[in-house]
């Protein structure tokens, strides 16, 4: 049963990661009449959906009892205000990160984004060393060097890329790259900070995600008011929403829940395999379906290095057993 859950969670992770990147990219570049949906409102709606999903999971863990659900929410959230407030910091950073991903995919093709975003492995490792006192092995340090080299190759400018980007998109590759790099740093810090909080308390992951979603909704609404307040007052909160937009929102809401399931049921090696498979699928679909990406030999070299680094970072060499004496 546990093996089935392991591979099921990884399969869902591959599907969620790949489809989110591709649909988000498509939704931000699709030319249609009327106003385009606001990414700031999409982030808020995704947080609200995540809260609803987590409340349902807590309800299920409470043996489908509304009274037990109310007691858990009251005891774990309302009666522990200081513990709840600790989630405000990572929640604000995650909200920033989610908005940055829309900016990145408005300016970068799905394949380049997917590979470059793996730099979050590097930032997470560095924050883990500095904040949690973790020690990295030789294989992990080597993987980080390979990772940086791979991303550098992927971002290496080529004539075909420049011509293709001018023909297909009006976005700026520099803006997209800056958005991805900022998202990598925010993802690394928020992830390690969240891990530290989880280790210090005994609350369930679902309760913590409810707290994250609560603060994320507040920060997200502040962003809507500051950056898109005039547009919302003019055309409404759900302006430009269509079936594709709702698919993007639901997939984004599922992201944190799927990762939580993978952490619970799978290991780093299989998670690396899922990430690598997602990169390959994004590259293939971006080329054949979205047609906004022309792969080069330098890109393939960089992608292979990134995939190899992902596997190597999760590699845990088992110590050789003591040989038995005859």
SULBEL-V460963 format. One record per pair of residues at least 4 apart in sequence whose ideal C-beta (glycine too) atoms are under 6 Angstrom apart, sorted by the first residue. I is the first residue (numbers start at 0). J is the second residue. D is the distance in Angstrom with one decimal. If there is no record, write none. Layout:
i j d
I J D
I J D
This chain:
i j d
3 7 5.9
4 264 4.7
5 264 4.7
5 265 5.0
8 260 4.3
8 261 5.0
8 264 4.9
8 265 5.9
9 265 5.5
9 269 5.4
9 273 4.6
11 15 5.9
11 257 5.4
12 16 6.0
12 257 5.1
12 261 5.3
12 273 4.8
13 273 4.9
13 276 5.2
13 277 5.1
14 18 5.8
15 19 5.9
15 250 5.8
15 253 5.4
15 257 5.0
16 277 4.4
17 277 4.7
17 280 4.7
17 281 5.5
18 22 5.7
18 250 5.8
19 23 5.8
19 250 4.1
20 109 4.9
20 113 5.8
20 281 5.5
21 109 5.3
21 284 5.7
22 26 6.0
22 246 5.5
22 247 5.1
23 104 4.9
23 247 5.2
24 104 4.5
24 109 4.6
25 29 5.8
26 243 5.0
26 247 5.4
27 104 5.6
27 105 4.3
34 234 5.3
34 238 4.9
34 239 4.8
35 239 4.9
36 239 3.6
36 240 5.3
36 244 4.8
37 227 4.9
38 101 3.6
39 222 4.9
39 223 4.6
39 226 5.9
39 227 5.1
40 223 5.7
40 236 5.5
41 248 5.3
42 97 4.7
42 98 5.7
42 219 4.8
43 216 5.8
43 219 3.9
43 220 5.8
44 248 5.0
45 248 5.0
45 251 4.2
45 252 4.3
46 212 4.7
46 215 4.1
46 216 4.5
46 219 5.8
47 216 5.9
48 252 3.8
49 212 4.6
49 252 4.5
50 209 5.6
50 212 3.9
53 205 4.5
53 208 4.6
53 209 4.7
56 205 4.7
57 71 5.9
57 205 5.1
58 68 4.7
61 67 3.7
61 68 4.8
61 71 5.8
69 73 6.0
70 74 5.9
71 75 5.7
72 76 5.4
73 77 5.0
74 78 5.2
75 202 5.6
75 206 4.9
76 83 5.5
79 83 6.0
83 210 5.3
85 196 5.6
86 90 5.3
86 210 4.2
86 211 5.4
86 214 5.9
87 214 4.8
89 93 6.0
89 189 4.2
89 192 4.8
89 193 4.8
90 211 4.7
90 214 3.6
90 215 4.8
91 218 4.9
92 185 4.8
92 189 4.0
93 189 5.3
94 215 4.9
94 218 4.3
94 219 5.3
95 185 5.7
96 182 4.9
96 185 4.4
96 186 5.5
99 178 4.6
99 181 5.6
99 182 4.3
100 182 5.9
102 178 4.1
103 107 5.6
103 112 5.6
103 175 5.0
103 178 4.0
103 179 4.6
104 112 5.7
105 170 5.6
106 170 3.4
106 171 5.4
106 174 4.9
106 175 3.1
107 111 4.9
107 112 4.5
107 175 3.6
108 285 5.5
108 291 4.7
108 292 4.0
109 281 4.8
109 285 4.2
110 281 5.4
110 282 4.1
110 285 4.5
110 292 5.0
112 116 5.9
113 278 4.9
113 281 4.5
114 153 4.7
114 278 5.9
114 302 5.3
114 305 5.1
115 150 5.5
115 179 4.9
116 179 5.6
117 305 5.2
118 150 5.5
118 183 4.4
119 123 5.8
119 183 4.4
119 186 4.4
119 187 5.6
120 312 5.8
121 143 5.2
121 146 5.8
122 183 5.0
122 184 5.1
122 187 2.9
123 187 4.2
123 190 5.5
126 130 5.3
126 187 4.8
126 188 5.3
126 191 4.1
127 131 5.0
127 133 4.3
127 191 5.4
128 133 5.6
130 191 5.2
135 139 4.0
135 140 5.5
138 311 5.6
138 314 5.2
139 312 5.5
142 308 4.4
142 311 3.8
142 312 4.0
145 304 5.3
145 308 4.1
146 308 3.8
148 304 5.7
149 301 4.6
149 304 3.1
149 305 3.8
152 297 5.3
152 300 5.2
152 301 3.0
153 298 5.7
153 301 3.7
155 297 5.1
157 295 5.1
159 163 5.9
159 293 5.3
163 167 6.0
163 293 4.8
164 168 5.7
167 291 4.6
182 186 5.9
185 189 5.9
186 190 5.8
202 206 4.6
202 207 5.8
204 259 4.7
208 255 5.8
211 215 5.7
215 219 5.8
222 226 5.8
223 227 5.3
224 228 4.7
227 231 5.5
230 234 6.0
231 236 5.4
234 238 3.8
240 244 4.5
253 257 5.5
261 265 4.8
261 270 5.7
265 269 4.6
265 270 5.7
267 313 3.1
268 313 4.8
271 309 4.3
271 310 4.8
271 313 4.4
274 309 5.3
275 306 4.2
275 309 5.7
281 285 5.7
284 288 4.8
285 289 5.0
285 292 4.4
286 292 5.3
294 298 5.0
